Amino acid sequence: MSKLDINALLGRLGLKASNPGGWSGAHGWSTSRDGTLINVRNPADGSLVAQMRPASAEDYEAVMKSAVDAAAAWRRVPAPKRGEAIRLLGEELRRHKTDLGTLVSLENGKIRAEGLGEVQEMIDIADFALGQSRMLYGSTMHSERPQHRMYEQWHPLGVVGIISAFNFPVAVWAWNACLAAICGNASVWKPSPKTPLSALAVQHICNRVMEVNKLPAIFQIFIDGGTELAARFVEDPRVALVSFTGSTAVGRHVGERVAARLGKSLLELGGNNAIIVDETANLDLAVPSIVFGAVGTAGQRCTTTRRVLVHKSRLDELEKRLVRAYSQVKIGDPLDSGTLMGPLIDPSAVQRYEAAIAAARAAGGEVLCGAKVLPGPGNYVEPTIIRARNDWEIVQTETFGPVLYVIPVDSLEQALEQQNASAHGLSSAIFTDRLQNAEAFLSAQGSDCGIANVNIGTSGAEIGGAFGGEKETGGGRESGSDAWKAYMRRQTNTINWSRELPLAQGIEFKV
């Protein structure tokens, strides 16, 4: 990392590596000296990038009070005006795209093109939210009573809580926060302590936009060094909606705790995504899609391709082409332009990678390539392909790393059955040149996932479509389509403009 002046980069984004203070509220550093410092390490070489102090209980209360006050003011602002604020935020993100994308890569380990792409997702959702701010539509309905009018409208929830994961340290926040904002809400963000610097840089950008334009401080953040404040956050009745992105195990607990207080939750959890390759598939399309889906972000995406269900007639050819493609994947410094795969996030991720390969081998899996931890500094591993069976426990377990299972099948029906056998239901794809197979895959009897693609991989969803999945993926939807409705409450209105009081269902009641 000698080519990068880290202090200069942080400085341009309003951060200082030497400042250990944790962020509190919208306008200042915490003065608390409680808590153990969080060490932010570069996953590419293990070096210490910065230290920061987590928020205290007092900091958390200050954040929540500020967010509640901001929400009360913000809901009075007309929705198109809210959209204008998000447009301004998008413009500021454009100005800082290079630096922020570089910081994401430095802190997270994803290659620089992916870091820049993540910031572009933030810009894209800001553009989307701007347009959506003029389209918060309700419906009109015909009343069964004469001279009555019925319609529905949508109102803000208040405070939206956003808990994001390390693998998309800024984009997932933007999916939620931009839509929550145009819907009239304030948001409080608890980012992953593994990637706090990217979050703090975004917070600085938000602060500048809101302060310069004299707008309420609707974007708030706190960073929890452990789980105490996170648990408090989930159970806080002031948080109307908790949007959680992370593992199924933790997400299940979050959903239960929010439901216990009758709050709303939006869960974006794990995935065990499969690509079906049928006997007619164009491998010129399938191979790069599989490689990108399996190797991108070093396999640390919820949409990562983890299984390939390939027709037996194409097995040998596909395996040879995948092994050849994997041999060309350059592993190394994520900030080098030629790198295609960076490191895993931390040493524990490397251990999980090793454990998964060992479990697959013990079950009878044949390693076709990879399966090595690379020597030297950094959390580098080789992307791995294993021929396997779908019913093995390890194959049905989400490994957050670049481990791909190739599974031969006899038919499309068998492929669909095995794809849908996963407890998760996030993303899926089929590669086929047969119309009937494509339509069968997309039918009600086909893929049971929230995302189902034809001749395109499982990873790389566009912001215009609703993102999310079924079963143990949680059922939530973020980003495009009508996902904005999750951040609002529905109200049905009936207006009687007659001089009488007719009751519904023809009931007569006289006093």
Buried (B, 14 or more C-beta within 10 A) or exposed (E): BEEBEBBEBBEBBBBBBEBBBBBBBBEEBBEBEBBEEBEBBBBBBBEEBBBBBBBBEEBBBBBBEBBBEBBBEBBEBEBEEBBBBBBBBBEBBBEBBBBBBBBBBBBBBBBBBBBBBBBBBBBBBBBBBBEBBEEBEBEEEEBEBEEBBBBEBBEBBBBBBBBBBBBBBBBBBBBBBBBBBBBBBBBBBBBBBBBBBBBBBBBBBBBBBBEEEEBBBBBBBBBBBEEEBBBBBBBBEBBBBBBBBBBBEBBBBBBEBBEEEEBBBBBBBBBBBBBBBBBBBEBEBBBEBBBBBBBBBBBBBBBBBBBBBBBEEBBEEBBEBBBEBBEEBEBBBBBEEEBBBBBBBBEEBBEBBBBBBEBBBEBEBEBBBBBEBBEEEBBBBBBBBBBBBBEBEBBBBBBBBBBBBBBBBEEBEBBBEBBBBBEBBBBBBBBBEBEEBBEBBBEEEBBBBBBBBBBBBBBBBEBEBBBBBBBBBBBBBBBBEEBBBBBBBEEEEEEBEEEEEBEEEEEEEEE
